[in-house]
Amino acid sequence: MTKEKVTEEEEQAKDRQEIWDALPKGKVYHVPTNPDDFFTGISYDISPRQAGQRVRKHDMYCELGGPKQRYSSFFFIEVMKGEDKIEDGRVEVIGPEIKEIEGQSLPFGFWIRYYGKELTEDYLDLLTRWTYFALEEGEGWMLLNTRDTIWLRLHKKNADKHDFEHLGQAMINLCKIQFPLVEKADAKILIATEDLGGSEHTKGIIDNVCVPYWERVDKRARAFSDEDADTFFGCTICQTFAPSHVCAVAPDRPPYCGIITWIGAKVMCDLDPYGYIFEMPKGECVDPEGGEYTGINEKIYEKSNRTYKRVVMYSSITYPQTNCGCFEAAIFYIPDVDGLGLVDRRYGGETPLGLTFSKLAGLISGGQQNHGYCGISVRTPRSRKFVRADGGWNRIVWIPKEYKQILTEFIPAELFDKIATEEDCIDPEGLKEFLKRVHHPVVTLWKNGETPDPLNLPPPNTDWDQEEEKKAREKGKKVLTILPL
């Protein structure tokens, strides 16, 4: 590790500690630190049978984060370098308790810190997964997304079993009992009512604490490429509610839940080789451009209950990965222009398909393989192999403005102004005229540069006609090699 790297980490750690200490004071609890008492006082069930719950608006007791709060909340997990600043078992609740927020929708922040002599940021994905289980498999809770797109709801019928003290206890002690390298843990739970600064306060923490930490960790993960790895990893945790769904996790293809990376999956598999994370030997690469491997296909077929035989990892059009429903964003095919759009959960308006994100997600979730539609992590477009089989960035024609700004660094500069947002157009005809006006590369796929020639996508869970698949792949290759005008 270079001196510059250490300095960056130390500087970030100092800034985080200052913001941690400056948070408003709340009610402090000291939850059990003796393993025999880890779950004493917790009255709700935490188990796989509770996974994948959905709480509809009419059943909701309260809501934290999500679209109503413009995704201005956070779930932040930090690995501490020293133990002197961490008080084991301390849970501080800043703001109202659950019983005081019935019927309300509020921004929030969960800030969890872990320390262990042998604990490093390589274990961050594992720590995140086990911490999330307190909600993901917690009776009555609905958890969607991760990081700063987090969305929670609590069901009315279970509300009397819950309070934030015991939620904090469940989060840190679930992680401890599953992962003995954790020696100490503490937590702050911020329910950001208006008098506590509301979403402005949580957004400030996201910008100054969470994002710098995540960017540094993600940058390290992006240093690896698929060619550097002999083995990929698979994940089947979402089969509790999407029985045929399997994620293939590779350095250049993070899972769309956004929770783990290839590094994290490797660590998890090493620690628990018989768990829901498993090795996927690559086998022979039959399609370098698309990212199709014999070993991955064999494992996908085995783990999907013999449902899916092929996955093209760098494609959203031909044999994309299946979608369970936890995706942070999505890619969608726009037949009117023969191009691809991106949309994330933050965006509440319509896409050029005439669908909002939520309606689109409802159509393509459930563990199906939807040719032309694929869930992604908000970080997937940062991959150097992003939809390479479909033409890469040269095939992307529409992104919501806010998401596009987040991806600015990763969109080729010469393409940035050629990709439309909702401010330019939403309807397909308007999008068509925009793309012609800016000379978007996708126009070269149209007949005489005027009339789009859309693909004939097969229905979900069916195979492509060989000639149609060939046509789709040739289009991807053609537009990929075109330099924007």
Secondary structure as GFF3:
##gff-version 3
##sequence-region A 1 485
A	DSSP	alpha_helix	3	22	.	.	.	ID=ss1
A	DSSP	beta_strand	27	30	.	.	.	ID=ss2
A	DSSP	three_ten_helix	35	37	.	.	.	ID=ss3
A	DSSP	three_ten_helix	48	50	.	.	.	ID=ss4
A	DSSP	three_ten_helix	57	59	.	.	.	ID=ss5
A	DSSP	beta_strand	60	65	.	.	.	ID=ss6
A	DSSP	three_ten_helix	67	69	.	.	.	ID=ss7
A	DSSP	beta_strand	74	79	.	.	.	ID=ss8
A	DSSP	beta_strand	90	94	.	.	.	ID=ss9
A	DSSP	three_ten_helix	98	100	.	.	.	ID=ss10
A	DSSP	beta_strand	105	106	.	.	.	ID=ss11
A	DSSP	beta_strand	108	115	.	.	.	ID=ss12
A	DSSP	three_ten_helix	121	123	.	.	.	ID=ss13
A	DSSP	alpha_helix	124	136	.	.	.	ID=ss14
A	DSSP	beta_strand	141	144	.	.	.	ID=ss15
A	DSSP	three_ten_helix	147	149	.	.	.	ID=ss16
A	DSSP	beta_strand	151	155	.	.	.	ID=ss17
A	DSSP	three_ten_helix	156	161	.	.	.	ID=ss18
A	DSSP	alpha_helix	164	178	.	.	.	ID=ss19
A	DSSP	beta_strand	184	191	.	.	.	ID=ss20
A	DSSP	three_ten_helix	194	196	.	.	.	ID=ss21
A	DSSP	alpha_helix	198	205	.	.	.	ID=ss22
A	DSSP	pi_helix	206	210	.	.	.	ID=ss23
A	DSSP	alpha_helix	211	222	.	.	.	ID=ss24
A	DSSP	three_ten_helix	226	228	.	.	.	ID=ss25
A	DSSP	beta_strand	231	235	.	.	.	ID=ss26
A	DSSP	three_ten_helix	237	240	.	.	.	ID=ss27
A	DSSP	beta_strand	247	249	.	.	.	ID=ss28
A	DSSP	alpha_helix	262	271	.	.	.	ID=ss29
A	DSSP	beta_strand	277	281	.	.	.	ID=ss30
A	DSSP	beta_strand	285	287	.	.	.	ID=ss31
A	DSSP	beta_strand	292	293	.	.	.	ID=ss32
A	DSSP	alpha_helix	294	303	.	.	.	ID=ss33
A	DSSP	beta_strand	329	334	.	.	.	ID=ss34
A	DSSP	beta_strand	339	344	.	.	.	ID=ss35
A	DSSP	alpha_helix	357	364	.	.	.	ID=ss36
A	DSSP	beta_strand	373	376	.	.	.	ID=ss37
A	DSSP	three_ten_helix	380	382	.	.	.	ID=ss38
A	DSSP	three_ten_helix	388	390	.	.	.	ID=ss39
A	DSSP	three_ten_helix	392	395	.	.	.	ID=ss40
A	DSSP	beta_strand	396	398	.	.	.	ID=ss41
A	DSSP	alpha_helix	401	406	.	.	.	ID=ss42
A	DSSP	three_ten_helix	408	410	.	.	.	ID=ss43
A	DSSP	alpha_helix	413	416	.	.	.	ID=ss44
A	DSSP	alpha_helix	428	438	.	.	.	ID=ss45
A	DSSP	three_ten_helix	441	445	.	.	.	ID=ss46
A	DSSP	alpha_helix	466	480	.	.	.	ID=ss47
###
